[in-house]
């Protein structure tokens, strides 16, 4: 749970800071959530489907 909150906090800070484009921040946080095991592959890629 702590890892998830840290990732969320860093994501929010990066969105507010405008140091990176928002799409890069979103993809980075998605990748980190997958690499830490909080999301599996089907959950990670489900946002890119048409359904």
N, C-alpha and C positions, 0 to 999 in steps of 0.2 A: 504494500500500500504506500509506503514511504517513497519508493522508487517512482511510482505513478504520480504522486504529488510533486516530486522534484521535477519530473519531465514536464508536467503541466505548468509549473511555475516558470521554468526556463522558456517554454514555448510562449507563454503570455508576455514575458519580458522581451523576447525577441520580436514579437508582433508589435509591441508598443514602441520599442526602440527604433525601428525602421532601419536597422543596419543591414538587414537582409530582405530580399523581396518576400512577400507573404507566401507565395507558392513554394519557395525554397524552404522556408521555416516549416510549413505544413508537411512537406515530403521528408524533411529531416526528422521531425517528431514522429512521423509514421514509421520511418526506418528504425529509429531508436526503440519504439514500442515493440516492433517485431523482433529486433535483436535481443531485447531483454526478456522476451518470452511472454509479454503481456498480451500480444495478439498472435494468432497463428496465421498461416499464409492465406487461408480463405477469408479471414476477417480483414487482413491487410489489403487484399486486392478487391474486396467487395465494393468499395467506393468507386471503382473504375468500371463497373459493369453497367449495362443499360437497364437491367431489370430493377 
